[in-house]
Amino acid sequence: MVRIKPFKGVRPVKEFVDKIASPPYDVINTEEAREIAKDNPLSFLHVVRPEIDLDPSIDIYDERVYQKAKENLDNLMREGYLVQDEKDYLYVYMQKMGDHIQTGIVGCAWADDYFEDRIKKHEFTREDKEKDRIKHVYTTNANTGPVFLTYKAKEQIDKIVNEITKTEPEYHFVSDDGVEHTFWVIKDDATIERLEKLFDEIPYVYIADGHHRSASGAKVREWRKKENPNHTGDEEYNYFLAVYFPHNQLQILPYNRAIRDLNGLNKEEFLKKVEKSFKVEKTGKKSPDKVHEISMYLDGEWYSITPKPEIVDEKDPVKSLDVYILQEYLLAPILGIENPRKSDRITFVGGIRGTGELEKMVDSGDFAVAFSMYPTTVEQLMAIADAGKVMPPKSTWFEPKLKSGLIVHLLD
């Protein structure tokens, strides 16, 4: 069964929380991070994107980058902007984005749960990104960003969390993107013990977002274990930082696609090929409103394309995904996008940017066609993970994103 562990969190003092909290490292690039943090020396981007404090000529995987991360984290702690709790606690983290609210429990996940597949995955990790996070965790001696986990909602846990959210929070602030962030510290020993027991009854949790963070957290444990001749399994490095959300509170937005050219085809030739596997209608609909409906923007017009029944395999949790169907029956055979992970002819556009962004990209002439997808569901994600399979790249876009810097887990 799944283990959730309380820990001595390293957190901002209240008056600086909104200055310190930052976007996660993997949703912005170096240039964006440098711009966001340029007038804010307290931004946690100086820890999770430490290359912004070095000469731009230095490679982002250079050893000096990781040493800078450690230096910046140590400075925030030494100067009193980040303070470690004196006892092991669990925490509650609520986010409100428009009408959507999601509330999770912050604790530590056990590396053995990761290796023994009680923490289920649905994506492959990239070796270069995994090595980067391993070096960051190892060098800073900390998990500086949480893994986004989800579990099948449990009424007893919901009741405990709901009661906690009625009390005075430790933090409450609104970030620049309009998302409200509220944070509580669970100090009551009986409540913590009750939550630990309830999670011990849950057979699996699922990585919603943060496959590289979870892989690095678990693999640093292996590294530290080899270095420690007196390893017992009880050390703090056996755990990594996570936020656990009930599955029925998650919000998945579509992950849309834009293609630079029609692979040598003109508009009529392209549509004729698409019609072999899809029903094509000029509807003006910018976003699909159900599974197995895809909106396509081409030459200033919106089409609805619906896969024909014979190409939809509802028995296979991967092959029934709209992103899989689009890739296998349109992007690869018609547009020549054989490997979307490596092709420079395809761009993935998070649903948070809206369909207006797709129109802008195509109308500019830089792209020839764009596809607006129906969001993958949490249930589909869980079914794929349960089957031991992986999703096609860029299948899910979770919003809101978890802030970095609200809490840090030290490895010893």
N, C-alpha and C positions, 0 to 999 in steps of 0.2 A: 504494500500500500504506500501511498505518497507521504513524504515527510515535508513539513513546513517548519522552519526553525526560526525562533526569535533570535535577535542579534543586537549588538550595541551599535546602533546607527550613528554615522557621522552626518550631521545636519547643519543647515545654515541657522544662525541666530535670526530671530524673527524679522528684525528691521531690514535685513539684507536679502531675504529669500527671493524676492522678485528680481533683484539684481543678479543673483547667482544662478537661478534656474535657467536652463538653456535648452534649445532643441537637441535631440539625440544626434550623435555624430554622423549617422548614416543617412540623414535626410537632407543634408546640405553639403555643398562642396567647400573646399578650402577658401575660395574667394568669397563665397557667401558668408562663411564663418568669420573671416577677417573683417568684413564690412559690419556684421552684426555686433562684433565685440570690440571694435576699434575705440569706442569711447567709454567702454565699461571694463575696467581691469578686474572686476569681480565675476564676470561671466564665466560659467563653467565650461564654455567653449575653449578657454585657455587650458583646460585639463583634457577634454575629449577630442579637441582639435588643436593640439599644442603647436603644430607647424605654423600657426598664424603668428607666433611670437619669434619665428626664425626667418632667416633670409629665404625668399621665395625660390632660390636656386637649390635649396636643400631638398632632397627626395623625401616624400612623406613617410617612407619606410626606413629612413635613416635612424641609426641608434640615438642620435641627438634629439630626435623628435620624442622618443619615449622617455628619455631622461628629462626633457623639458616638462612633460606631463607630470612626472613625479615631483619635480621642483615646484611646479605651480600648485599641485595639490597640497604638498607639504607647507607651502607658504600660506595658503588659505586657512589651514589648520593652525599653524604657528601664530598667525596674526589674529586668530580668534573669530574669523568669519564663519568657519565650520567648527563645530564642537561635537565630541563624541558622547553619546548617552552613557550613563554609568552602569546601567543594567541592560540585560537582554529584553528587548520588547518586540512586539509585532506592531504594525502601523496600518492605517487605512488611508487610501488615496482616492479621492473622488474628482472626476472631471466632468464639466458641463460644457457642451458645445452646441449652441442653439438650444433645441428642445431635447437633445440627447444627453443622457447622464449615465456614466458607468462608474462603479465603485469597486475597488479591488483591495485585497489584503497584501501588504508588503511584508515579505519575509525572505528567508533564504531557502533555496532549493538544494537538494542533496545530489552530489555528483553521481552516486550510485544509481539514483533514480533515472538520471540521463543515460548512463551506460547500459542499464538493464531495461530500458525502453518503457519505464513507467512515466517518463516524460516523452511524449510522442512527437515525432517530427513529420513535416510534410514537404520539406524542401531539401535539396542538396546544398551544401556549403561550398564556397569557393576557397581553394587552398590559400591564395594570397590574402584574402580578407580574414580567414581564420588565423593565419600566422600573425597578422597585424594585431588582432584583438588579444591573442595569447601574449604577445610581447608587451602590449599595453597593460594588461592585467598583472602580468608577472613583475614588470618594472615598477609600476605604481603600488604594488602590493594591495590592490583594491579592485573591486567591481564598481566602476564609476557610472554605469548605466544599467538599469534593470532589464531583465528578460520579461516579455509580455506573455504570460501563461493564461490559459483558460481551462475551466473545469465544468462538468455538467452541474448546473445550478442545484444547490442543496438548501432546502428550506431552513434548516437549523442554522446554517452559516448566515443566510440572508437576515434572519432575525437578529443575530448578534451584531452584524454590521449595521443594520438599521438603527439599533439602539445607540451604537457608538456615534453615528452621524447626527444624533440629536443633541450631542454634547458640544461644548465649546471647542473649536478646532485649534490646532497648533498654528496652522498657516491658512490663509485664504488670500488669493490674489488673482488678478486677471492678466494673462500674458498678452503680448502684442497682437496675437492672432485672434483675440477675443474669447479664448477658452478660459473658463474658470477652473482654478485648481484649489482643492481644499484637502487638508492633511491632518490626521489625528494620530496621537501616540497611544497605544494600548498598554497601560501600565499595570492593570489588574492581573495578578498571577493566575487567578481562577479562570478568567476569560481567555488568557493566552493558552492555558492548559486545555481548556474546552475546545478551542479552535484546533490545536494540535491533534487532539483525539478525533475530531470530525474529519480532518484531512486524512488521517490514518485509515478512515473508512472508504476513501476515494481510490479506486484502482489505478486511474490514469489522469494525468493532466496533459494539456496539449500546448505546444509552442504556437502562439498566434503570430508573434513578431519577435525576432531576435535569435534566429538560428545560429548566427556567428557568435553572439554574446554567450549563448548557452554552451556552445561547443568549446569556446575559449575558457569559460569558467570551469567546465568539467576537466578539460585537458591540462589546465594549470595545476589542478589537484594532482594529476598523475606526475607532473614535473616535480612538484613540491614533495610528493610522497617518496620519489626516488632519492631526493636530496636529504631526506630525514631518516636516519637509521633507527630512530625511536618512534616512528610513525605508529599511531594507535587507531586512527580513524575518527577520533573525536576533535581533531584540530579544526580551527575556523576555516582553513583553506579547503576543507572538504565540501564547502557550500558556496553557492553564488547567489547574487541578488536577483530577486524576481518580484513581480506583482501578479497576484492570482485574481482573475476576474471570472464571475459566473458567465457561462456561454450566452445566456439570454440577454445580456446587457451589451454585447459587443456590436459595434457598427463597422461593417465592411463596405467600403466604397468601391466602385468599379476601377479596374486598371485598364485604361484605354490604350489603343495602338494607333500610330500614324506611320505611313510608309512613304518614302521619298519619291518613288516612281512606280509605274505600272509594268515594269519588267519588259519594256519594249512593245507593249500592247497599246492600242488606242482605246478610247472609252468604250466603244461598241464591242470590240473584241474582248475586252476585259469582262463586261457585263454578260456577254454570251457564255463565257467560261464559268462565271460564277453561277449562272442559272442551271448548270448541270448538277450541282449539289445543293443549291439553295433556291427557295422561292424568293424572288426579288420584286419588291413593290416600292414605288415612289410615294412615300407617305408623309414626308416632312417631319417625321418623329425623330427627335434628337437623342432621346434616351429610351432604351427598351424598358418595358414594364413587366416583363416576365422572363423566366428561364427559356432558353432556346429561341431567343429573339435578339438580333444584333442590329444596331443602327449604323449605317454607313454613309459617310459624307464624301461626295464625289462631284467635282465640277460645279460647286455651289448649290448642290441639292442633297437632301437627306433621303435615304432609302431604308426600308426595313428588309433585312435578309433573314429568312427562317430556314434552318437546315432541314432537308428532307428526311422523313422518318428512317429511311434505310441507312443513313450515316450516323444515327444516334444510338449508341450502345448504353442503354439505361442500366444494364447489369454491372457495368464497370464504373466505379466511382471517378476514375480519371477520364475515361473516354466519353463520359456524359457531360463533362464540363464544357461550357461554351468557349472558353479560351483554348481548349484542346481541339474542339471541332473547327474553330476558325483557323488554327495553325495547320492542322492536318489536311483540311479540304479547301483552303483558300490561300493562306499565306505561303505555304511551302509549294504546292503544285502549280499555282497560278502566278504568284508574285516572286517565287524563287527565294523566299526567306527560309532556308533549310535549318539554320541554327539561329534562333532569335537571340540567344545569349551573346553571340559573336558578331552578328550582322550589323553593319553601320547604316543599313538602309531602313531600319525600324527604330522608332522611338516609343518608349512607354510613358504614358501620361497619367499620373495619379488622378483619380476621380475628383479630388478636392479642387482641382483646377477647372472643372466644368467642361461642358461641351463647347462653350465659346472659345476655349483654347484650341480645340480641334479645328474649328472653323477658321480661326486665325492662322493656324499652321498651314492648312491647305490653301486658303485664299491668298497667302503670301507667295505661293508658287514654290516654296521650299519642299512641300510635301504634295503627293498626288491624291492620296486617299487616307481616310481615317475611320476608325471603328470605335463606336461607343458601346461598351459591354454592360450586360446585367451583372450586378455584383455576385461573386461567389458567396455562398452561404456558409455560416459556421458549421451547419450540419454536414455540408459537403466536405469541408476541411477535416472534420472529425472522422468521417467515413474513409477518407483517403489515408489518414494517419493510422486508423485502426486496421486497414488492409495492408499496412506496411509499404504503401506506395508514396510517390511524390507528385506534387502538382507541377504543371508546366511553369516556366519562369514568369514572374510578374502576374500571378493569379489573384492576389489579394492586396488591398490597400486599407489598412486600419486607421481610423481617425476617431478621436484625437490621439496624437502621439504622446508617449510618456516623457515628461521632462527629465533631463539629466541634472544632477546637482541637488535635487530635493533630499536625497539620502544616498550615502555611500556605505559599502560594506568592506571593511578591512579584513585581509586574510589572516592576520594574527595580531 
